[in-house]
Amino acid sequence: MPELSLPPDCDALELAVPGVRGLSPYQPGKPESELRREYGLDRIVKLASNENPLGPSPKALAAAAECLADCHRYPDGNAFELKRALAVSLGCGAEHLTLGNGSNDVLELVCRAFAGPGRSVVYSRHGFAVYPLVSQAVGAEGREAAAHGPEHPQAYGHDLAAMARLMDANTRVAFVANPNNPTGTWLARGELEGFLRELPPQVIAVVDEAYFEYVDQPDYPDASRWLERLPNLVVTRTFSKAHGLAGLRVGYALSHPRVAELLNRVRQPFNVNLAAQAAAQAALADDEHLARSRARNSAERRRLTGAIADLGLGLIPSVANFLCVDFARPAAPLFQALLQRGVIVRPVANYGLPQHLRVTVGTAEENDFFLAALRDLLA
């Protein structure tokens, strides 16, 4: 087949809409297969993408496998059974739910429905990289608020007052991650609720709770409990993290039914596949697996925090399933050196943190492997 190309006088970049022309795609964590090809390593530990190292619930695996015989059929486009299970689990009506191909999909749906040219979207510095990406893609103006400084108790976390100052009559969406990726910082109940209450009514507030299940802080809020009082609130969650279904891509949003109806207008049909729906429904029913995942993460996060501090390295306090380590020098060479030792972590220079590396909390064995490589490297 001959190589296909555009005519000489056709510039694909000029054909693209303005928001896409300057867009840089999201860069996921380095896969193990790529590292194995590059260095020929036998042992690789991936601590780069905040995945659950225990994997999914066995019940979720069984449910996904069982439905594969019907994979020649389209899934239920409305995901009736999964929505019903979620509604029971969350104590809400199914009309409050919008499902996505991962919660990233739902974040994009919000911008497609409410942002666009002539409108602005506000988010925090060091916030999740998808917020500016989806804002720019729809042609909205992205406004990045200054974050707290390194001396603050929530170092590099959201400064809600700074976010509020960037809003005006054209602002339509505000993204707040709680806890935040990649810093692991969080907002307490009173602080977050006060901010949401004071938002202009035309601003859709998206509280991204991707790591909700991992948090064990007593003052950490469940923002979905405020939906009745805050009709412009959208809360997003995912099955990719604590539930261990990252490879199947299923997330969801909770919102006022009128907001959910608009999000579902722009949602692609069949955006959550057959196996993902079945696995997510089964995962919801496996409280034991979720409890085990939470307990392991809490214990290993504490141990990893202590071990890294003992090495004389700084840490941003985290309540999620990852730690952001401060090396007090450019971290890119350290990232490469860890790769050569078979450890994949996440550089976060693109988040404005060039001296930090983000490390997922793995199993005890994986964490020991990382710590041994880190000690060797620092020595």
matplotlib code that plots the C-alpha trace (Angstrom):
import matplotlib.pyplot as plt

x = [0.0, 1.5, 2.3, -0.5, 0.2, -1.6, -1.3, 1.8, -0.4, -2.4, -1.1, -2.8, -1.9, -3.6, -6.7, -7.0, -9.1, -7.1, -7.3, -5.7, -2.9, -0.8, -1.9, 0.7, -0.8, -0.9, 2.2, 1.4, 3.8, 6.5, 5.3, 7.4, 7.7, 9.4, 11.9, 12.6, 13.3, 15.6, 17.8, 17.1, 16.2, 14.8, 13.2, 11.2, 9.0, 6.5, 5.6, 4.7, 0.9, -0.8, -2.2, -3.4, -0.6, -3.0, -4.9, -8.6, -11.1, -11.2, -14.9, -14.3, -12.0, -14.6, -17.4, -15.3, -14.3, -17.9, -19.3, -16.6, -18.8, -21.1, -18.4, -19.9, -22.8, -22.7, -22.8, -25.8, -25.3, -27.0, -25.2, -28.4, -27.2, -23.9, -25.8, -28.2, -25.4, -23.6, -26.8, -27.3, -23.7, -23.6, -27.1, -28.2, -30.6, -29.3, -30.3, -27.4, -24.8, -22.8, -20.4, -17.1, -14.3, -12.3, -12.9, -10.7, -13.6, -16.0, -13.6, -13.7, -17.5, -17.7, -15.6, -17.4, -20.7, -19.9, -16.6, -15.5, -14.3, -14.9, -15.2, -12.5, -11.6, -9.7, -7.4, -4.4, -0.7, 0.6, -2.9, -3.8, -2.4, -5.7, -7.4, -5.5, -5.6, -9.3, -9.8, -7.5, -9.0, -12.4, -11.0, -11.5, -9.1, -7.2, -6.4, -3.8, -3.9, -0.8, -0.6, 0.6, 4.3, 6.7, 6.4, 2.6, 1.3, -0.3, 2.9, 2.2, -1.5, -4.5, -4.8, -8.6, -8.5, -6.1, -8.4, -11.4, -9.5, -9.1, -12.8, -15.0, -18.3, -16.7, -15.6, -17.6, -15.6, -13.3, -11.4, -10.4, -8.6, -9.1, -6.7, -4.5, -2.3, 0.7, 1.2, -1.1, -2.3, -5.9, -8.6, -10.4, -14.2, -14.7, -12.2, -13.6, -17.3, -16.8, -15.1, -17.9, -20.6, -19.1, -18.7, -20.6, -23.7, -22.5, -19.4, -19.5, -17.3, -15.6, -14.3, -12.1, -12.0, -10.1, -8.3, -11.3, -11.2, -7.6, -8.0, -8.2, -8.1, -10.9, -11.5, -11.6, -15.0, -17.2, -18.2, -21.1, -23.0, -23.3, -25.1, -28.5, -27.3, -24.9, -26.6, -23.5, -21.3, -19.9, -18.0, -15.9, -14.5, -12.9, -12.5, -8.9, -7.2, -8.4, -10.6, -7.7, -9.5, -7.2, -6.9, -10.7, -11.3, -14.5, -15.2, -18.2, -19.6, -22.2, -24.2, -27.6, -29.8, -30.0, -26.2, -26.0, -28.5, -26.3, -23.2, -25.0, -25.9, -22.2, -21.2, -20.3, -22.5, -21.1, -18.2, -18.0, -17.4, -19.1, -16.2, -15.7, -19.4, -19.4, -16.1, -17.1, -20.4, -18.6, -15.9, -18.6, -19.8, -16.4, -16.0, -13.3, -10.9, -11.4, -10.7, -7.6, -6.3, -6.9, -5.3, -2.2, -1.8, -2.0, 0.5, 3.0, 2.6, 3.6, 6.5, 7.7, 7.3, 9.5, 12.2, 12.4, 12.7, 15.5, 17.4, 17.3, 14.9, 11.9, 8.3, 5.0, 2.5, 0.1, -3.2, -3.3, -1.5, 1.6, 4.3, 6.0, 9.7, 11.8, 15.4, 16.4, 18.1, 16.9, 15.3, 15.5, 19.0, 17.7, 14.7, 16.9, 19.2, 16.3, 15.1, 18.5, 18.0, 14.6, 12.4, 9.8, 8.6, 7.1, 8.9, 6.7, 8.7, 5.7, 3.7, 6.1, 8.0, 11.4, 13.1, 10.4, 9.6, 6.2, 6.3, 3.3, 2.9, 3.4, 3.5, 6.0, 8.3, 8.1, 8.7, 11.7, 13.1, 12.6, 14.2, 17.2, 17.7, 17.3, 19.8, 22.3, 21.8, 22.2, 25.3]
y = [0.0, 3.4, 5.8, 8.3, 12.0, 15.3, 17.4, 19.7, 22.8, 21.3, 22.1, 19.8, 22.1, 25.0, 22.9, 22.1, 24.2, 26.8, 24.9, 21.8, 23.5, 24.2, 21.1, 18.7, 15.2, 13.7, 11.6, 8.5, 6.6, 4.6, 1.0, -1.9, -3.4, -0.3, -0.3, -4.0, -3.3, -0.4, -2.0, -5.7, -5.9, -9.0, -7.3, -4.2, -2.5, 0.1, 2.8, 5.4, 5.4, 5.2, 1.8, -0.6, -3.1, -5.7, -5.6, -5.9, -7.9, -11.6, -11.0, -8.3, -10.5, -13.3, -10.9, -9.5, -12.9, -14.2, -11.5, -11.9, -14.5, -11.6, -9.2, -9.3, -7.4, -3.7, -2.9, -1.3, 2.3, 3.6, 1.1, 0.5, -2.3, -0.5, 2.8, 1.0, -0.6, 2.8, 4.5, 2.0, 2.2, 6.0, 6.6, 8.7, 8.4, 7.0, 10.3, 11.9, 9.7, 10.1, 7.3, 7.8, 5.9, 6.6, 9.8, 11.6, 11.1, 12.8, 15.8, 16.3, 16.0, 18.9, 21.2, 20.2, 20.9, 24.2, 25.7, 26.8, 30.0, 33.1, 31.2, 30.5, 27.5, 27.9, 25.3, 25.2, 25.1, 21.6, 20.3, 17.3, 17.8, 16.9, 20.1, 22.5, 19.9, 19.5, 23.3, 24.1, 21.4, 23.1, 26.5, 27.8, 30.1, 28.2, 30.2, 28.7, 29.9, 30.1, 27.2, 27.3, 27.7, 25.0, 26.5, 25.9, 22.9, 21.8, 22.5, 23.0, 22.3, 24.3, 27.9, 28.3, 32.1, 32.5, 30.4, 32.6, 35.7, 34.5, 34.1, 36.6, 36.7, 34.5, 31.7, 28.5, 25.7, 25.4, 22.1, 21.2, 17.9, 16.5, 14.9, 16.4, 14.5, 14.7, 16.4, 14.2, 17.3, 17.6, 20.2, 19.9, 19.9, 23.5, 25.0, 23.3, 23.7, 27.4, 27.9, 26.0, 28.0, 31.3, 30.4, 32.4, 30.5, 30.3, 28.3, 24.5, 23.3, 19.9, 18.2, 15.4, 12.6, 10.0, 8.9, 9.2, 5.6, 5.9, 8.9, 8.2, 11.8, 12.6, 16.1, 14.9, 15.6, 13.5, 16.3, 14.2, 14.9, 18.5, 18.0, 18.9, 22.3, 23.0, 22.5, 23.6, 20.9, 17.9, 15.2, 12.8, 9.4, 6.4, 2.6, 2.9, 3.5, 1.7, -0.7, -1.7, -1.4, 1.0, -1.1, -1.3, 2.5, 3.3, 6.4, 8.4, 11.8, 12.7, 15.9, 17.5, 15.7, 18.7, 18.8, 15.0, 15.3, 17.8, 15.7, 12.7, 14.7, 15.1, 11.6, 9.2, 6.1, 2.9, 4.9, 2.2, -1.2, -4.5, -5.9, -2.6, -2.4, -6.0, -5.7, -2.3, -3.7, -6.7, -4.5, -2.4, -5.6, -6.7, -4.6, -7.0, -6.4, -2.6, -2.7, -4.8, -2.4, 0.6, -1.0, -2.1, 1.4, 3.1, 0.9, 1.0, 4.7, 5.3, 2.9, 4.5, 8.0, 7.1, 5.4, 8.3, 10.8, 8.6, 9.1, 12.9, 13.6, 15.9, 14.8, 16.6, 15.2, 12.9, 11.1, 9.2, 6.1, 8.0, 10.2, 13.3, 13.2, 16.3, 15.7, 19.4, 19.3, 18.5, 15.1, 14.1, 12.5, 10.6, 9.4, 8.0, 6.4, 4.6, 3.4, 1.7, 0.0, -1.3, 1.2, 3.3, 6.3, 9.5, 12.8, 15.8, 18.7, 19.2, 19.9, 22.7, 20.4, 19.7, 18.7, 16.1, 12.5, 10.9, 7.4, 5.1, 3.1, -0.5, -3.8, -4.3, -6.1, -3.5, -0.7, -2.5, -2.9, 0.9, 1.8, -0.4, 1.2, 4.6, 4.0, 2.6, 5.7, 8.2, 6.4]
z = [0.0, -0.9, 1.8, 2.4, 2.7, 2.4, -0.7, -0.6, -0.2, 2.7, 6.2, 8.7, 11.6, 9.9, 9.4, 13.1, 15.4, 17.4, 20.7, 19.2, 17.4, 20.5, 22.4, 23.8, 24.5, 27.9, 28.6, 30.6, 32.9, 31.1, 30.5, 31.8, 28.3, 27.0, 29.8, 29.3, 25.6, 26.4, 29.2, 28.9, 32.6, 34.2, 37.3, 36.9, 39.5, 38.1, 40.7, 38.2, 37.6, 41.0, 40.2, 42.9, 43.3, 44.6, 41.3, 40.9, 43.0, 42.0, 41.7, 39.2, 37.1, 37.1, 36.0, 33.2, 32.0, 32.1, 29.9, 27.1, 25.3, 24.5, 23.3, 19.8, 21.2, 22.1, 25.8, 27.4, 26.4, 29.5, 31.8, 33.7, 36.0, 36.9, 37.5, 39.7, 41.8, 42.1, 43.1, 45.9, 47.0, 47.0, 48.3, 45.4, 42.4, 39.1, 37.5, 39.3, 37.5, 34.3, 33.3, 31.6, 29.9, 33.1, 35.0, 32.5, 30.0, 32.5, 33.0, 29.2, 29.1, 31.6, 29.4, 26.3, 27.9, 29.7, 28.5, 25.1, 23.2, 25.2, 28.4, 31.1, 33.2, 36.5, 38.1, 40.4, 39.6, 40.2, 39.6, 37.4, 33.8, 32.2, 33.4, 31.1, 28.3, 28.2, 28.6, 25.7, 23.5, 23.6, 23.0, 26.5, 28.3, 31.0, 34.1, 36.4, 40.0, 42.2, 44.7, 48.3, 48.7, 50.2, 53.7, 53.8, 55.8, 52.5, 50.5, 46.8, 47.4, 46.1, 47.2, 46.9, 47.5, 44.6, 42.4, 43.4, 42.4, 38.9, 38.3, 36.5, 34.5, 31.8, 34.1, 33.6, 35.2, 38.2, 38.8, 42.3, 43.0, 46.4, 47.1, 44.3, 41.9, 41.8, 45.3, 47.4, 49.2, 50.4, 51.4, 54.7, 54.9, 56.1, 53.6, 50.6, 51.4, 52.1, 48.7, 46.9, 48.6, 47.5, 43.9, 41.3, 40.2, 36.6, 37.6, 37.5, 40.3, 39.6, 42.7, 41.4, 44.0, 42.0, 45.2, 47.5, 48.8, 50.0, 52.3, 56.0, 57.3, 59.7, 58.3, 54.6, 53.1, 50.9, 48.5, 47.0, 50.2, 49.2, 45.9, 47.1, 48.4, 45.5, 42.1, 40.2, 41.8, 39.9, 41.8, 39.8, 40.8, 39.2, 39.4, 38.1, 41.5, 44.7, 42.7, 40.5, 37.1, 35.4, 32.2, 31.8, 32.0, 33.9, 36.0, 36.8, 37.9, 40.5, 39.9, 39.9, 37.4, 35.2, 34.9, 34.4, 31.6, 29.8, 30.3, 28.9, 25.8, 24.9, 26.1, 23.3, 23.0, 24.5, 26.1, 28.9, 27.5, 28.4, 30.5, 32.3, 33.3, 34.6, 36.5, 38.1, 39.3, 40.8, 42.4, 44.1, 45.8, 47.1, 50.3, 51.6, 48.6, 48.9, 52.7, 52.1, 49.5, 51.7, 54.7, 52.8, 51.2, 54.6, 56.2, 53.3, 52.8, 56.4, 56.1, 52.8, 54.2, 57.2, 55.1, 52.6, 55.5, 57.0, 53.7, 54.3, 51.5, 51.6, 51.1, 50.4, 52.9, 51.1, 51.8, 48.5, 47.2, 46.2, 47.5, 45.9, 46.9, 47.0, 46.0, 46.4, 42.9, 39.4, 39.5, 35.8, 36.2, 39.2, 37.3, 34.5, 37.1, 38.7, 35.3, 34.8, 38.1, 37.1, 38.9, 37.1, 39.0, 37.6, 36.8, 37.5, 36.0, 33.7, 36.8, 37.8, 40.3, 38.5, 41.8, 42.7, 41.6, 42.3, 43.7, 43.8, 47.0, 45.9, 47.7, 50.5, 48.2, 45.4, 47.9, 49.3, 45.8, 45.2, 48.5, 47.8, 44.4, 45.9, 48.7, 46.1, 43.9, 46.7, 48.0]

ax = plt.figure().add_subplot(projection="3d")
ax.plot(x, y, z, "-o")
ax.set_aspect("equal")
plt.show()
